[in-house]
């Protein structure tokens, strides 16, 4: 199962949606599209600022750490490539140095002021051959997790040759011994399996050596100024019905050193930053209500100024007050609009995870799109790709930008759907039939095994209307279906999807701002519903799109850990969307009002 969040500690913005339909080998345009007029031939604007992964290569910036890692890597590979009872066919070292700054305040009081730096060591030793090795997936679900086991190791600071080599020596020996055990499990299962092994392309694909050296980035910020800004923000955010207000700034400086036995040497470094504003209250019926707005930027200096932060404060408090007054909604099936950011999370969950390459062969996976290559799976006016080389889209910074993936492969654009036709998958180094090479999407959080993951997912539409016109189309669809109302979703907190056969192969996304729309155009805020369903059905119901494109930034969790991602998409109109009642705790609100309200005599909570 994969989980993506848009909350204070995890996800960021939102955006990505898809149109898909069809089942089996049939066309994916669906009844919804064929029964209605196409949107006008007006593309939504997409202006991408790409940065070539190898731009700025500076051999003079090469750290001594790279040479230390390369020397120990070669020493081990020379020994293990012919070792018995099984050789190692690939060895990779990665040291990830991360400086993390967190300034967190609630109701004007500082809760955290942290500035920590750590180094993590990942050693990947693949035992066996490219055709079958120690990472071969096991069919038995009780054992399958073993082939994805990894453990993060400590890495000494500084450039001390003996200290770093010693740690690499220990970790490589441990991982080779572990690889022997895993390979033995794989071979044993193949001998006792009740089914013949399906033909496949092997367990690993080689890639050409890459050499890139980037000067270590610098993280510059005024600690006193940012501490004051965060505290003042959390004080100003306490408005209206809010009983808690939180502001937080997070800054990171990342430097990654990577070498492998193919000869790759990579040294990359970058910064990122985030500012968060969140308010919340518990409703009388026990439902926790929360609104959060976040801003992401490459550096602290590019984050919003105080005037912009005040606008974010006004937005979250306005929405929280509306949610506090809002009635609970009932389950529903009918027409709905997913506005850009909400559409982004929707598409990320419904389509994005099911197009990750390694999921197309695993026995436990549902393989929704595995046999659809070359088929229409969505309207002909949609194209979908994932491009980690995009730094900004329509001027908006993307969180999923990177130069090289975590398997030493250069990042590149992966075309997934071209004018409605499925063309390919997101690929790491584990090949599948018809797709033998990585397209630079093998990703992981330190301490995990890399698999194919999303980076910057982009949905292009060649046909679109204005947002006002999309709203009128929603009203027409409500009347056509003789529904009492429809829905508009403007913001989503996150979501999750299950892609395996072990459980229901559906998705659920958690909307924050939900509007019930009546046939006369009247809108009403409601709460307490989740969007759920199955991919082919949901995607096949998309009938129109509106410009402009919006972007969602965040982090996404799956079997290889949490990785930064983004998704960009237009607003979408669906002929039908299914809503379920969300979980509502039955505990009451606080017995007394907050101390600040009692102390200042402002009365009870609304």
N, C-alpha and C positions, 0 to 999 in steps of 0.2 A: 504494500500500500504506500502511496506517496501522499505527502501532506505539504501544503503551501500556506503560508500565513501572511497577513498584512497587519500584524499587531506590533506592539511596542518592542518586543524582543526578537521578532522574526521577520515577517514579510514587509515589503514596502508598498509601492503603488500598484495599480492593477491595469491590465489591458490585454486582451487577446481573445478573439472569438473566432468561431469557424462555422462554416456552412458545410454540412456534410449530410449525406443521405445514402439511401440504397442499402441493399443487403445482398449477401451472396456475391454474385458477379454482375448484378444489375447496375443500371446507371444510378448515379448519386444525386440527380437533380431533385428527385422526390416529387410527390404529389403537390406539395405546397408551391413549389416554383412553377411547375407546368400549368397549374390552374390560374396563375396570376400573371399580370404584365410584368416584364422585367423592369428594374430600376433604370433611370436614364443613364446614358453612357457618359457619365462624369466621374473620372477617377478621384479618389480621395488623395490629398496631397501627402507625399512621402519624400522628404528631403533628408537623405542620409549623409552623415559625415563619417566616412570610414578612415581608419588608420591601418595601413598595412602592418601585419605582425612583425615584420623584420625592419620596419622603419626605425632609424635611430640606433642601429647596431654600432656599438663602440667597443672594439676589442680591448682598448686601453682600460676599460672599466672592469675587466675581468678580475674577479676576486680570487685570492689564493685558495679559498674554500673549494672552488671548482676544480682546481688542479689536485687538491687532496682527495676529493671524491672520485675524480676520474682515475687516479692512480690506484686507489683501493678497489674500485670497480673492476679495473682491468686485471688486477692481481687475482681477484676471486673468480672472474670469468675464465681466465686461463686454467684455473684449477678445476672448476666445476663443469666446464663444457664437455668433458669426457669422463666425469665422475661416475662411479658405480655405487648403488644399483641403478641409478638413473641420473642423467646429466641435467644441468640447468641450461636452458636455451636462451634466457633473457634475464638480465639483472638491471634494476633501475634504483637510483638513490634520489631522494628528494628531501631537502631541508627547507622548511617553511618558517621564516622568522616573521613574527607578527607583533607589532606594537599596538596596543588597544587603549584608547583613552575614553573614559566614560564619565560624564558629568550629569547627575540625575537629581532632580528636586521634585518635591511634592508640597503643594500648598505653601510655597515660599521658603521651604526648609530644605537644605541640601541633604540628600540621602547617600550619594556616592560621588567621590572625586578620586578616580583611579587612573593610573598611568602605568600599565604593565607591559613587559616585553617577554616573549617566550620563543624558544626554538623547538620545532618538532621534526623528528626524523622518521621518514617512511622508507622502508626497504622492500622492494618487490623482487622476489626470486621465483621465476616460473620454472618448475621442474617437469621434464618430459620433452615433448617436441611441439612444434607449431600445430601439428594435427591434433594432438591430445596431450594436455598437461594438467598440472595440479589445480588449475582454476576451472577445469571442466565441470559444468553444472551437474549436480547429482539429482536424480529423479525422486528419491525418497525425501519427502518434505521434512522429515525428522533430521536428515543429514545435510540438506541443501545449504543451510546457513554456513556450514563449515568451509565451503569453498570461497566464501566471501569474507572469511575472518581476516582481520588485520589488527595490528596494535601499534599505536603510536609510540615511538621511542624518544628518549631525551637526546638533545643535541647540544654539545658544549658551545658556549659563546666564545667569541674571538676567532682567531685563525691558527690556533695551536695545532700543528701537524699531528703530534702524537696523540693528543686527546681526541681529536675528530676521527682519526684512523682507528683508534681503539674502539670507539663506539660503533663505527661502521663494521668493523670486524665482528664484534659481538652480535649485532643485529643480522648481518648476512648469514652467519653460521646458524643462528636460531631459525631464520626464515627458510634456509635450505632444508634443515631437518624437518621443519613443519611441512614443507612442500613434498618431501618424501612420503610422509604420513598421508597427506591429502591425495597424492597420486595413487597410493595403494588403495585408498577408499574408492577412488574413481574406477580403477581397474577391477576391483572386487565386485562392485555393483554391476559393471558391464557383463561379468561372467555369470552372475546369478539373476540378472534381470529377466522378467517374463516377456519382455518385448525386445525386438531387434532395435539396434541403434539406428535412428533416422540419419539419412545422409546429410552431411553438413560440410561447411567449408573449412573446418578446423577450429581450434580454440584461440588462435592468435595470428595476427598478421604483422609482418615486418614493415618498417617504415624507414625512409632514408634519414641519415644523420642530420641534425639541425645544430647550427652554431649561432648563438645570439647572446650578446652581453649588453646589459643596460645598467647605466649608472644608478646607484642606490638613490631612491627618491628621498625627499625630506618632508617631514610633517611639521608645519609651522602653525602655531596658534597662540593666542594670548590667554593664558590660563585664567588670570584674574578677570579679564573681560568676559570670557565665556561662562565662568562660574556665576558672575553677576547676571548675565543675560538669561541663563537657565533658571536661576532662582526667581528673578523678576517675572519671567514668563509664567512659571508655575503659580505665582501669586496672582497675576492678572487673569489667568485662565479660570480661576474659581468664581464663576458667575452663575446666576440663575439657579437651576435645580441641582447643579453639580455638587456632590459631596466629596469628590476627590478630583484633584487636578494635578497633572504630571507633565513636566517638560524634561527633555533629555537630549543631550548631544553625544554622539558617538563618532570618534575619529579613528582611522586605522592606517597604519603604514605596513605594507606587506612586501617582503623580499623573498623570492623563491629561487633556490639553487637546485638544478636538476642535471643529472648525467645518467647515461645508460650504456649498455654493452654494445649498442649499435654505433656508438661514437658521438651521440648527441651531447651537447653542453649548452645549457640554457640558464641565463641569469636575468630575471625580470623583477621589476619593482614598481609599485604604484601606491597611491593613497586613495581613500574614499571617506566620505563623511555623511552623516545623517542628523537631522533635527526632527524631533517628535513633539507633538502636542496632543495630550489625551485628557479627556474628562469623562467622569462616570457617575452613576447613581444606581441604587437598587430600587426597583419599582415596588409598589405595595404588594404586588402578587408574587414577589420573590425573584423576578427576572432581573439579572444584572444588565444594565444598559451602559454602553460605552461608545464614544466616538473618538477617532484618532485621525489626525492628518500628519503626514510626514513629507519631508523634503530631502532629496538625495543630491549629492554633488561630488565631483572628484576631490575637491579641497574644502577645508572649513571656510575659506574666504568667499566661496561661491554659494554658500548657504544663504537663505533669505535674511534680509535685514529686519529690524524691529517692526517696521511698518507692515511688512508682509506677514510677520509672525502674528501681529494683532489681527490680521484678516483671518489667519488660520484659527485663532482663538474664537473669533466671532462665528466662524463656520461650525466648529465642533459644538459650541454652546447652543447655537440656534438649532442644530440637528438633535442634540440631546434633549432639549426642551420639547421638541416635536415628538420624539420617541416616548418621552415620559407621559405625554398626553394621548399617545396613539393606542387604539384598540388592538387586541390580538386578532390576527387573521386566521382564517380557516384553510384547510387543504383546498387546492385549486388546480384545475387543468384548463388552460386557455391561452389567449394571445398575450405577449409580453414584449417589452423592449429592455434590452441590456445595453445601458449606455457604455461608452468607450471603456472606462476602467473596469466596470463590472464585466463587460464582454471579454476583456482580456483574461481575467482569471478563469472565466468560463471556458475559453478556448484552451488555455494552458492545461486545465484539468481534463477536459473532455477529449481533446485531440492530442495535445503535446506529449503526454506521457505514453500514450499508446503507439506513438510513432518512434519511440526509442528502440534502436536496433536490436539490442540483446533480448528484448521482450518477444521478438518474432520467432524464436526457436525454443525457448524454455518450455518444458512440458507443463509447468504450472501456470503459464501465462494464457490469457484469453485469446491473444493473437487476432485482435479485432480487424486489423488492416493488413495482416501478413500476406494474404492472397489477393489483395486489391490493386497491386501495382499495375498501372496501365488502364485502370478503370476510372470512370467518373465517380468521385466520392463526395463532391460538393458542387455548387453552382459554377458554371463556366466563367463567371465574372470574378472568381476568387483565386488568388495565388498565395501560397504560404511558404515561407522559408525561415530558416534560423541562421542568423549571421552574427557571430561573436565579434566581428571586426568593426561593427558600427559603434562609434563612440557616442554620437548624438543623433537623434531622429527628430526632425522638425524643431531643432534647437534644444531638445530635451535630453539630458544625459541618461545613458542606459547602463543599468547595473550589471548586465550580462556580458560586458565587453571583456575580452582577454586576448592575449597574443598567441599562446600555446596552451594546449590542454594538459591535463595531468598525466598523460602518457607520452609526452614529448613530441606530439604531432602539432603542426602549425594549424591555427584556427582558420576556418574557411566557411564560406556560405554553403549551406546545404539546402538545395531545392527539394521541398517536400511535396507540394501540390502546384501544378502548373495549369492554370485555367481550368480548374476543377478536377484534373487528372492526377492521381497519386503517382509520384515519380520516385520516391525513395524514402530513406529513413535517416535518423540521426545515428551516426556510427562512431563507436570507439574502436579498439583494436581487436574485438572479437568479431570475426566475419560471419556473415550469414549467406545462404545461397543467393547469388546474383549481386552481392555487395561485399566484395572481398577486401576493400580498403577503408581505413578510417577517414572520416571527414573532419577530424579535429574536435570531436565532442565527447571524448573520454574524460569525465570529470569526477572529482571527489572532494570531500572534506578531509583534512589530514587525519590519518589513522584509519582510513577506509580503503576499499578496493575500487578503482575507477570503473565506471560503466558509462554508457551513452546517456547524456543528459542534455536538457535544453540550455540555451544561452540567451540570445536575443531572438525571440520568436516574433515574426512580423506577418500580419495578414494584410494583403493588398486587395483592394476592390477596384475594379474597372468601372463599376456602376454604383452610383450613390445619389442620395437626395440630401436636402438640408435636414437638420434636426426637427424643425417645425413641420416639414413635410412628413417625416417619419412618424411624428406624433399623430398627424391626421390619418396616416395609414393604419396606425394602431386603432384609432376610433372606428375607422371603417371596418377593420377586422372584427372588432368587438360586436358591431352591429350585424355583420355578415353571419357570425357564428351564433348570434342571439344570446350572447353572454351578458350577465348583469354588469360586468366590469372586466378590465384587464389589469396589467401591472407594468410598472416601470421600476427598474433597479438601477440606482445611480452609484452605489458603492458596495463593495463586498469585502468582508474581513479576511477571507481565505477560503480554503476548501481542501478536499481530499478525494482521491479516486482509488478504486481497487481494480487492478488490471489482471488479477489472477483468477484461475478457475476454482480455487479453494472456496471462494465466497462469491457473493453477488457482485457481478462485474459492472457496477454502476459508479456514479459520482455524486457528490454532495458539495455544494458551495453555500457559504454562509453570508447572506446579504446583510448589510447594516441599514442602509436607507432604502426602504421599499415603499412605493406609492401605488395605491389602488386608484385606477383611473376609470371613471364612469363614462357612459356613451355621450354625455353632454360636455365632456372635457374637464369636468371637475376632478381634482386630485386630492387624495387623503393619505397621510402617512399611516402605515400600519407596522406591526412588529410580530415577531414570533414565528417566522416561516423560514425554511431552507429550500433551496432549489435542488432537486434530485432528478434522477432518471438514468437512462442508458444512452451511450454515445450515438449510435446510428439513428435512433429515434429523435433525440434532441437536435442533432446537427442537421438532420433532414428537414426540420421545421423552419429553418431560417429562410426568410422570403425577401428581405430588403436590408439595406445598409445605409447609414448616414455619415457624412463627413462632419467634423474632422476626425482624424485618427487620434486616439489617446494612448498613453503609455502607462504601464504598470511596472514598478520596480519592486523587487523583494528578494526573499530567499526561499528556496524550495528544498524540502526534505524527502529523500528516498533512500534506497539501500546503500548508496555511497555517501550518505551524510547530507549536510546542508550546503548548498551552493548558491551564489548570487545569480539572479535571473532577471529578465525583463520580458514583457510581452506588449505588443502594440497592435491595436485593432480599431476599426470604426464601431460606432453603435450599430446594434443589430435588432431587427424585428423578427420575432419567431411567431409562427402561427399558433403554436401551443408550447407551453412550458409547465412542468409539474412542480407544485409546491407542497411540502410537507410541514406539519407542525414541528417546530424546533423544541428542544428540551428546555423546560422551564423548572428550575428548582422550586420546591414548595416551602422553603423557609421564609419567614417574615423579614421585613426590613428591620433596621436598628430600633431598639426600644426608646431611645432618646435621639434628639437631633444632634448634629455634630457640635462639638464644643464651641467652634467659632460662631455658629448661629446662636447658640444659647447665650454666649458671652456678650454678643453685640445686640441681643434682643431683636433679631430679625424674624422671629417666628419659626414655624416648622417648615419642613420641606414641602414644595408644591405637591 
